[in-house]
Amino acid sequence: MKKLLVFALTASLVACGAHQKDVDNADPMKYAETITPSDLKERVYIFASDEFEGRETGEPGQKKAAEYLKEQYKKFDIPSALGGDDYFQEVPKSYFRGDTKASENVVAFIKGSEKPEEILVISSHYDHVGMDKDGNVFNGADDDASGTMGVVEIAQAFSKAVKDGYTPKRSILFLNNTGEEKGLVGSKFYTDNPIFPLEETVANLNIDMIGRIDPDHEGNDNYIYLIGSDKLSTELHELSEEVNSKYMNLDLDYTYNDENDPNRFYYRSDHYNFAKNNVPVIFYFNGVHADYHKITDTPDKINYEALSKRAQLVFLTAWEIANRDERLVVDKAE
């Protein structure tokens, strides 16, 4: 019943826009370019402000952050994945260790025009680590306000395309996870209790820290680390490379994709819970820096040009996955 309601709501979103057009004739770069440094800067300064108290899972600041995300999706006319006005997938306290309180993933959904049963998930985690005992706020501007505001801007870009009549062929779930800092808990809850079947989930594009320049790329804002793109689907890796070459020409750095890399980042963000279920993934990452999990991870240190280019790349990759004729083939097993 919930799925039928969601599909009906999303159909009304399409109906409110222009007459449905052939999405193959659309120019995705037109919509990618709506993801601008100035818009991202405005959003990151809000989301990584002291008002949200470090967005610790289960705490008031995280609840405020969830409400902010809900209001953005409503503003874009993107319905909940759950139907009605409920954008929150509740994650019960039983999923968390210690005294962490119950929390919620934020879920918004655009129904596909031709293959609505096939789902592309675009994700980030919106929680961070809260405040210290002296009341200092860990703002988490890069980790992961950068990725979460990237998802919000990507959602808005797809919404603009829908309103112009270019609805994606496949459905898109915008999934803002809670509890990543508590052990990838929100994404584990989603994959244990998927709103849409995992066997119909064609890929997960996960964005976790894309706003900074790491020491190995000092002076270069034209790179991004990709992790996991070739682990399950050769086609996904090739598609990712082709989209980048056609539109963005970022330096795609696969250093952390190496099975022998001691950092093991492939296993350390929300995409991994999808990969464990044989859903092809790409993890977008700017690398480590000295402000990681410190009170100095603040919005003034974000490179908004880099953030914009990286979010545009994710949008364009998502556009291609959502609109290609055939779903991605999984030719490797996790």
N, C-alpha and C positions, 0 to 999 in steps of 0.2 A: 504493500500500500504506500509506504514512504517513497519508494522509487517512482511509482506512478505519479505521485504528487510533485516530486521534484521535476520529472519530465514535463508535466503540465506547466509548472511555474517557469521553467526555462523556455518552453515553447512560447509563453506569453512575452518573455523578454525579446525573443526573436521577432514576434509579431509587432512589438512596439517600435522596432527599428525599421530600416528600409526593407523593401521587398528582397527576398533571398536571391543573391547573385551567385554566379559560378566562382567559388573561392579560388579556383585555379587561375583565374584572371586577375586576382588581386596582387598588389605590390606589397609584400609584407614589410619592406623597409619603411614604407610610409607610416606604419603603426609602430615599428621598432623605434623610430625617431621621436615618438612621443615620450619615450623614456629618457628624460633629460637630467643633466647634472643638477640643475636648479631645483627641479621637483624632488629629486632624491635627497638633496641637501635639506630641504624644508622638512621632509618626512623623517629623516634620520635624527635631526635636531629635536623633533617632537618625541619620537619613539625611544630615543636614548637620553631623554631628559630625566632630571631628578624626580619629576612627577610620577614616574613609573617605578621608582624605588628599586631599581635593579632587576625587576621582573622575575623575582624568585618564584619557582613553582609553588602554587597553592596559596601564595600570599597576595595581599591587596593590590600590589603593583602589577602582578601578573594578570589579575582579574581586570584591571583597568586597561592593560595592553590588549587583552582579548576583546574587550568592548570596542576599543579603537579599531581593531581589525574588522570586526563585524560592521561597524559604521562605514568603513571605507567600501566594503563589498556592497553594502546596501546603496551607497551613493553611486556606485557604478552600475546598479541594477543587475548585479550578479546574485542569483538566489543561493540560499543555503543548500548544501548537499543532503540535508536532513528533512527539508520541507518546512514551510511556514517561516517563522521568524527565529527559529532555533539554529544558530550557526555553530553551536558548541557540541562536540562529541565528548561526553563526560568520561574522564579517566578516573576510576575509583581509587580511593586511598589504598586498597589492597594491592595495587600495582607498584606502590612506592615503598621503599625501605624507611625505617626510622619514623620520624614524626612529620614527614612531608604530608601535606593535606591533599585532598582530591583536587583535580585540575581539569583542564579541558583543551582539546585540540580545536582549532577554528577551521571550518570546512565550507568552502564556497564552490559553485559548480556551474559550468556551461555545458549544456547538452549538445552533442554533435548532431550535425544535420543529416549525415548519411550512415554513419556507423556509431550510433549513440551508445551501444552496449560496450564499445571498446574505450578504455579510460587511460588518459595520460595524466599522471600525477606530477604537479610542480610543487615542491615542498621547501620549507625552511623551519628552523626552530625559533620561536619567539621568546622563550624563557632565557634568563641569565642567572647570575649567582647572588643577586640581592644586595644587601648592605653588610658592612662589618659592624663589630660591637660598638664602635664609636659613631655609628650613623653615616659613615662615608658610603656613597652610592657607587656600586659597580655598574656603570651605565651601559656597558656592552654595545658600544657603537658599531664595532666591527663584528663582534660575536653576540648576537647575530642580527642586530638591527639592520646591518647592511644587506644581508640576504633576505630578511623578511620584508623590508621596504622594496627590495628588488622584486619579490613575488607580487607585492601590492601593485607596483607599476606595470609589471607584466600582465596582471589581471586586468588593469585598466586599459592597456593596449588591446587586449583581446576583446574587451567590452566595446571599445570604439569600432573595431572591425565588425563585430556583430551588429552594431547599430547602423553601420554602413551597408549591411546586407551580406557580409562575408562571415558566416558562421563556420567554425571549424568542422571538418567532417567527423572527427572523433570527439568524444566528450573530454573535458578538462576538469580535473579536481584540483583546486588550490587548497593545499593542506599546510596549515601553520601548526607545527607540533609543539606541544608543551613537554617539559620534563627531559629534554635532551641532556641537560647538564646533570640529571639524576641517573643517567645510564640509558639514554635513548628510549625512555619509557613511553612517551607519547606515540612515537612511530611504531613501537612494539605493540601498543594497545591497538593502533589502527590495523596493523597487519594481522593481529589475532582476531580482530572484530571489524573486518573491512566493511565499509558502507557499500562498496561495489566489489564484485568478485575479483580476487587476485588473478585468477586465470584469464580474466578479461582486461587486466591492467597491462598496457603495452609497454610502459616505461615509467621511470621515476627520474625526474631532473631535480636534484637536491642542491640548494644553495646555502652554504655555511661559511661565512667570512669572505666577502668579495670587495671590501672597501679600502684595503691597504696595499702598500708595496712592501714586499719582504726584502731583507738585506741582499739576497742573491739577485734581485732585479732592481737594485737602486738606480733611480733615474729613468726607469722604463715602466710606463703605465699601460703598456700595450700587451700584457701577458695575462694568462690565467692558468692555474694548475687544473688539469682534468684527471680525475681518478675514477676508475671502474668502467670506462666506456667500452672496453674490449673484453670485459670479463665474461659476459654472458651472450652478447650479440655482436658478431662481426659487423652486421649491417648498421647497428647504432653507432659504432666507432667510425665507420666510413661516412655515414650521414653527417655526423658531427664535424668531421674534417671538411667535408664538401661545403656545408653551410658556412663554416668559418672562412673558407677560401673565397666563396662567392660574395660574402657580404662584409665581413669584419676584419679579416687578416690579423687577428691577434696571434701572439706567440703562444701556442698550446704546449705547455710544459708537462711532461708525463713523469717527472722525477719520482713523485710519490705514488705513481701507479705500479712501480716495480714491486713484485712479490717479496723481494728481499729488503725493501726499505724498512729500517728499524722503527719508523714512526707509526707504521700500520694505520695510516689515516683511512684506508678503505673500510676498516672495521669500526671507525670512531665517529660516524655521523649517521643521521637518520636514514639515509639511502640503504644502509646495510640491512635493515630489517626487510626491505623490499627485495634486495639481492638474495637474501636467504630463502626467499620464496620464488626464486627464478624469474623475477621481474628485472629486465635490463635497467641499468642505472648509469647516470653520470653525476659525479660529485664535483661541483665548482668551488674553488678554494684559492685564496690569495697567498697562502703560506703563513708561517708563524712570524711573530714579531714580539718585541720586548713588552708590549702592553697587554698581552694575552692574559685574561683573567685578573687584571689589575684595575685599580680605580682610574688609571690613566688611559683606558680604552674609551676615549671621548670623541664626540662628533667632529671636533675641529681637526682631528688627525686623519679623517677619511679623505681619500682622493676621489672626489666626486666625478671627475672625468673618467677615471678607471672604472668606478662603480657603474656608471652609465653604460660604458661599452660592454662590460661583462654582462649586465642585465639584458642588454640588447641581444647579445649572442645567445643567451638562454631563451629569450623570446623567439628568435628566429629558428633555433633548433626545435623548440616546441611546435612552432608553426609547421615545420616540415614533417615532424612525426605525426602531428594531428591530421595532416592533409594529404599524405602520400597514399597511393592506391592500395597498397598491401601493408598490413601490420608488420612490425619488426619481427624477424625470425630469431628465436633463441636457439643458437647452435652450439652452446656450451652449457654445462651444468655446474651449478654452485656446489 
